[in-house]
Amino acid sequence: MNVSVLHNNGARAFDPVEHEFQRVKASLHEQLVESFDLSKLTRVNKTQLTDEVRSLAASSFNSRKDLPAGIDRTRLMDELMDEIFGLGPLERLMKDPTITDILVNDAKTVYVERRGRLELTDVVFHDDQHLIRIIQKIVAKLGRRIDESSPMVDARLPDGSRVNAVIPPLTLDGPTLSIRRFGVEPLQLEDLLRFGSVIPEIVKFIAAAVDARCSILFSGGTGAGKTTLLNAFSRFVPEGERIITIEDSAELILQHRHRIRMETRPSNTEGVGAIAQRDLVRNSLRMRPDRIIVGEVRGPEVWDMLQAMNTGHEGSMTTIHANSSRDALTRLEMMVAMTGIELPISVIRQYAAAGINLVVHASRLKGGPRRIMQVSEIVGVRNGDYHLEDIFGFEQTGIDAGGSAVGEFFCTGYRPQCLTRFKAAGVSVPDDMFTARRFKS
């Protein structure tokens, strides 16, 4: 593909050759759609359908007199097939297992994230209408709609990827699309250890905490790996326990057989029928759960989650957007306020401290590496504020030659109070695990 020239500000300059290629492809696609018998979609299998469309496309090539000399017919055919059966220009990106995010800023600017770094691709759409058509194709398969009256969509693709689309008039420079991809095989703890995201000592401690039914809050920013951590540590939930998972958009792939998965539902085109996370959390209490896992708390459902943690559902887990362990607890308080329940802040803090045992905070550092930055125990409330004690941490010490952050994990030397719970549950950890020291990376 001809890659367009980039200006200093990252904008793509006009490429007449690529523009002509996109024009011809759009014209051929329109011709094929008009000439093809859509009723065949239900009468033949995909292989037969693909062969017939390819044959029809080849005939269209031969009948067209406006095809530029030297046009790449192989590429043109492949991209036409992607337009008809896939997601158009995005199809090859969706097939690339190294890509974790696809970010369409506008019809001519598409970025991807690989290994934590953003890269500008050579993928372009013919125009804004072409991009909107692909967005509508995506959301239609999910039973959703996007138009001027409903210009935003947040949904989950069949493969678990999360898609968010916004179109004018909300976006000023044309439609935009973001796809957060999730691998078929979720990252395991072995992978996180190999990547340096965590060290064996932290894994052993959190694994013991999960087994001993400590309630854990995983915090971090967007893309920090909160859901990945929750997925990975779920393997330590004893097999005999029943788990209920609740999410806005199903991303969790828990390594546990005895589980029930629930997902919220947005309102329909008439603006009714929505089922919120809070409704599902309340209902889950009637489903005989041992543990409740909320994919991410964002609003008033946090109060119901805290109630569950304080009324016999120890060992429950959730994630939250935050900049640190302490900030995560502050955000919890703000969300409780969203419920409309008027409680003194001291009562909310006592309730949160009684329900949550550990806060595990993760970050995505410069250059892409993800690290567990803090493993903290909520000891209680002292002088009206949370008494937090860090058990493990990570300190960034610099940047390597490739521009990625480097640093060291450390143990603070604090011996957590939850060890009493470990002992009662018959879970053991090495006696020297909490010796103050640094771990060389």
Secondary structure, DSSP 8 states (H G I E B T S, - for coil): -----B-TTS-B---HHHHHHHHHHHHHHHHHHHHS-GGGGGTS-HHHHHHHHHHHHHHHHHH-S---TT--HHHHHHHHHHHHHS-GGGHHHHT-TTEEEEEEEETTEEEEEETTEEEE-S---SSHHHHHHHHHHHHHHTT---BTTB-EEEEE-TTS-EEEEE-TTSSSSS-EEEEE---SS---HHHHHHHTSS-HHHHHHHHHHHHTT--EEEEESTTSSHHHHHHHHGGGS-TTS-EEEEESS-----S-SSEEEEE-B---TTS---B-HHHHHHHHTTS--SEEEES---STHHHHHHHHHHTT-TT-EEEEE-SSHHHHHHHHHHHHHTTT----HHHHHHHHHHH--EEEEEEE-TTS-EEEEEEEEEEEEETTEEEEEEEEEEEEEEE-TTS-EEEEEEE-----TTHHHHHHTT----GGGG--EEE--
